Each structure stands twice: as C-alpha cells, then as structure tokens.
C-alpha cells in the first residue's frame, strides 16, 4: 500500500523545479497591497513596468505586471483583463518577501502555457490565491512551495513528451481547492497526478479531479498528510494498470463520489471516515480493491460494483459501521466488514446507479435509478447519526432528505439525494370587486 506515493513525489519534485512560467522568490520588504491589470496578451520582449504603473490602455502585459510587482514590493494582485480572454505565459518572475501574498484574479480569463513548463510557480511567500482563472500547461498549471487556495477555477495539464509527469497542482504546502476542476492527462509514457502535496493537507470542496495516463500510472489526489479532506467532490484516476483515486495517510470523505478508477479508489495508510459517499466502479484491474485502509468508519455510504473477481475492501484492522451502508460484499465478516444491523450486504445486491454524469451541482455524480435500494433507506430520525451530524445537503448542495412531491421523509444512501417534483404554484384567488355608489 502506498507504493506509488513515493514514486509520484519523486517525479513531481524533480520536474516542477526545472522549467518555469510564473515564479516567486523572497525579496523586497512588504508594503501595501497593489493591483496590476494585464490588458495585453503578449508576454514577449523586455518587461516595461511603466506599462502597468502609468498605464496606457492595452500596454500592460503579464511580464510587465510581474516586473511592476517586483518594483512595488508588498502584497500583489494581478488581474487579467485581456481582449479575447487569453494571456500567454512564457516565463516570469514575481519577487516578494516571505510575508507577502500573491493573488491572481482571472476574471474568467485564461493563462495559457502549452510548453513543458509550470504556468504559475511560487517558491516563497505567505500565500498564493488563484480565483476565477483558467490555467493550462504542457506540464503543470500550478507549482508552489507555499500554501495555495484555488477557487472557481479550471486547471488543465496535458503532457505529450516522454518521461514527463503531468500534474494539475504540485505543492510543498497546504492545498485548498474550492468549486474548481483539475484535469491531468499524460498522453506519452509518464505518470499523471491531479493534485499532490508533499508537506501539507489537501482540502477539496465542490471540486472535480481527474487524472489519466495512457502508459504510466495515475493518481487523482496524492497527499502525505493525515488530514486530507474531500467534501462534495468527485475523483477519478485511470491508467492501463494502476489508477488510484486518492492516496494519503488519513482521510475524511463526505458527500463525495469516488468512481471509475482503474485500481484502488481510496488508499489510506491511516484512518478513513466515509460519510454519505459513493465508492463505485473502481478496482477494474485484476487483484485491486476499491478501498485499501487500516481503519474504516462509515455511515450512509454505498461501496459496490468493483471489477470482476475483485473485492470492495481491504481493511487491515477494523471497521466501525455507524449504519445504513450498502455493499455487494458476500458477507459481513470479510471485505468491508459492514456488520451493523442496518447495513445492507449481499453478493447479489445492485445499487442501481446511473453513469457518472452531470445531475446538477458543480460536480458529476451517480444518480440512483428508479427502484434503487438506496432511495429512502435511512430513516428520518437517523439521517444525521454518527459522523453525519449536521449534514443537511447532498453532494450537489440539494436538501437531504429531499423535498418536493414524491419524496418521503427518509434519506438516501450515497452522495446523491433524490428530489421530488416541485409543488405547483397555486392559482391566485380572484378578488371580488363590489361597485360603490356615492350619489
């Protein structure tokens, strides 16, 4: 277990520090926050800070903004506002003090870097924030040595060159991803990693992570922390033999979908807590399991449909079932060891789930089909039992239990809570008007 965690880290740590797009190093003392607006897509030529500090419309390129930021010092925001919406990244240096922060406000625009280099790279400072930005790279969209928060953004890495690892995010610090999409694809002979941190925890909320490799191995989320958290998110990793969804040392998964990974869906060397989640259709490679954990705590989750001949779980120590789980294990003493009296376990069980698709909300999910045994399987009084305390929505952000015509008071097992038909709006009541005579 965890064999490829070290291998992936070695690939990334070597590659991330080679070729660079946007870079930060320690330097000038901190000062007041400053914003530079990039309105020129051209990132070539000699940087001219005055193009941004005394701006002429259409003059401030990314290289100019970086140079202006270096001269200004202090905390910096770079705002993208290029006609056409695409800013070319060819290699720039942001110089800031260790206490400084860098914010990239993309305004929905794209930082494009098709080369085998890192598009946004930060080597020192206090914090990196990226918001509402599309970032592409032929290697790594974001590489950072400092904590990073990415919100409302799309990061895409596509590698064609041999012996290169494709990475969506590489960090030697904490990583927080909110309402974003991370995609890492290796079309050559190397590995693909969606989000990786070697020193700090990864926190995913409302996000999608997809990693795929045509020849090498793939990992969706790779973290050495014991505090990894995945909430309302979807993770998938595919490769010819080894495609692992999440690899970490300790993990809490809530209202999330881990589906379609070639081998292990979740590999945790420490404890795993699984709440209202769907772990389905992983372990397609021979001899793999959907969950590989030391200790499992689980409530209201479905673990089913591994590849032919494979088991759902390898639990090295113990399982604490808090109830109302569903699996197609053969019995309660092996595989996932779901032995709570409210668990539904049996080799002929079928959760009757649709394909991974857009079913509303920011991430793809698995929707229970008509007749699914997951529907209304948790009594209303138990909907917030155990680790589910305080959970009132599903992965899509819709009410749990569902509302509308056709739904009962109970909750569904898994990441998706079916909703009923909205009640019709009542017709307005006619108001009788009586004529008044005044004469």
C-alpha positions, 0 to 999 in steps of 0.5 A, spaced: 500 500 500 502 506 498 507 504 493 506 509 488 506 515 493 513 515 493 514 514 486 509 520 484 513 525 489 519 523 486 517 525 479 513 531 481 519 534 485 524 533 480 520 536 474 516 542 477 523 545 479 526 545 472 522 549 467 518 555 469 512 560 467 510 564 473 515 564 479 516 567 486 522 568 490 523 572 497 525 579 496 523 586 497 520 588 504 512 588 504 508 594 503 501 595 501 497 591 497 497 593 489 493 591 483 496 590 476 491 589 470 494 585 464 490 588 458 495 585 453 496 578 451 503 578 449 508 576 454 514 577 449 520 582 449 523 586 455 518 587 461 516 595 461 513 596 468 511 603 466 506 599 462 502 597 468 504 603 473 502 609 468 498 605 464 496 606 457 490 602 455 492 595 452 500 596 454 500 592 460 502 585 459 503 579 464 511 580 464 510 587 465 505 586 471 510 581 474 516 586 473 511 592 476 510 587 482 517 586 483 518 594 483 512 595 488 514 590 493 508 588 498 502 584 497 500 583 489 494 582 485 494 581 478 488 581 474 487 579 467 483 583 463 485 581 456 481 582 449 479 575 447 480 572 454 487 569 453 494 571 456 500 567 454 505 565 459 512 564 457 516 565 463 516 570 469 518 572 475 514 575 481 519 577 487 516 578 494 518 577 501 516 571 505 510 575 508 507 577 502 501 574 498 500 573 491 493 573 488 491 572 481 484 574 479 482 571 472 476 574 471 474 568 467 480 569 463 485 564 461 493 563 462 495 559 457 502 555 457 502 549 452 510 548 453 513 543 458 513 548 463 509 550 470 504 556 468 504 559 475 510 557 480 511 560 487 517 558 491 516 563 497 511 567 500 505 567 505 500 565 500 498 564 493 490 565 491 488 563 484 480 565 483 476 565 477 482 563 472 483 558 467 490 555 467 493 550 462 500 547 461 504 542 457 506 540 464 503 543 470 498 549 471 500 550 478 507 549 482 508 552 489 512 551 495 507 555 499 500 554 501 495 555 495 487 556 495 484 555 488 477 557 487 472 557 481 477 555 477 479 550 471 486 547 471 488 543 465 495 539 464 496 535 458 503 532 457 505 529 450 513 528 451 516 522 454 518 521 461 514 527 463 509 527 469 503 531 468 500 534 474 494 539 475 497 542 482 504 540 485 505 543 492 510 543 498 504 546 502 497 546 504 492 545 498 485 548 498 481 547 492 474 550 492 468 549 486 474 548 481 476 542 476 483 539 475 484 535 469 491 531 468 492 527 462 499 524 460 498 522 453 506 519 452 509 514 457 509 518 464 505 518 470 499 523 471 497 526 478 491 531 479 493 534 485 499 532 490 502 535 496 508 533 499 508 537 506 501 539 507 493 537 507 489 537 501 482 540 502 477 539 496 470 542 496 465 542 490 471 540 486 472 535 480 479 531 479 481 527 474 487 524 472 489 519 466 495 516 463 495 512 457 502 508 459 504 510 466 500 510 472 495 515 475 493 518 481 487 523 482 489 526 489 496 524 492 497 527 499 502 525 505 498 528 510 493 525 515 488 530 514 486 530 507 479 532 506 474 531 500 467 534 501 462 534 495 467 532 490 468 527 485 475 523 483 477 519 478 484 516 476 485 511 470 491 508 467 492 501 463 494 498 470 494 502 476 489 508 477 488 510 484 483 515 486 486 518 492 492 516 496 494 519 503 495 517 510 488 519 513 482 521 510 475 524 511 470 523 505 463 526 505 458 527 500 463 525 495 463 520 489 469 516 488 468 512 481 471 509 475 478 508 477 482 503 474 485 500 481 484 502 488 479 508 489 481 510 496 488 508 499 489 510 506 495 508 510 491 511 516 484 512 518 478 513 513 471 516 515 466 515 509 460 519 510 454 519 505 459 517 499 459 513 493 465 508 492 463 505 485 466 502 479 473 502 481 478 496 482 477 494 474 484 491 474 485 484 476 487 483 484 485 491 486 480 493 491 476 499 491 478 501 498 485 499 501 485 502 509 487 500 516 481 503 519 474 504 516 468 508 519 462 509 515 455 511 515 450 512 509 455 510 504 454 505 498 461 501 496 459 496 490 460 494 483 468 493 483 471 489 477 470 482 476 473 477 481 475 483 485 473 485 492 470 492 495 475 492 501 481 491 504 481 493 511 487 491 515 484 492 522 477 494 523 471 497 521 466 501 525 459 501 521 455 507 524 449 504 519 445 504 513 451 502 508 450 498 502 455 493 499 455 487 494 460 484 499 458 476 500 458 477 507 459 481 513 465 478 516 470 479 510 471 485 505 468 491 508 466 488 514 459 492 514 456 488 520 451 493 523 444 491 523 442 496 518 447 495 513 445 492 507 450 486 504 449 481 499 453 478 493 447 479 489 445 486 491 445 492 485 445 499 487 442 501 481 446 507 479 446 511 473 453 513 469 457 518 472 454 524 469 452 531 470 445 531 475 446 538 477 451 541 482 458 543 480 460 536 480 458 529 476 455 524 480 451 517 480 444 518 480 440 512 483 435 509 478 428 508 479 427 502 484 434 503 487 435 500 494 438 506 496 432 511 495 429 512 502 433 507 506 435 511 512 430 513 516 428 520 518 430 520 525 437 517 523 439 521 517 444 525 521 447 519 526 454 518 527 459 522 523 453 525 519 451 530 524 449 536 521 449 534 514 443 537 511 445 537 503 447 532 498 453 532 494 450 537 489 448 542 495 440 539 494 436 538 501 437 531 504 432 528 505 429 531 499 423 535 498 418 536 493 412 531 491 414 524 491 419 524 496 418 521 503 421 523 509 427 518 509 434 519 506 438 516 501 444 512 501 450 515 497 452 522 495 446 523 491 439 525 494 433 524 490 428 530 489 421 530 488 417 534 483 416 541 485 409 543 488 405 547 483 404 554 484 397 555 486 392 559 482 391 566 485 384 567 488 380 572 484 378 578 488 371 580 488 370 587 486 363 590 489 361 597 485 360 603 490 355 608 489 356 615 492 350 619 489 
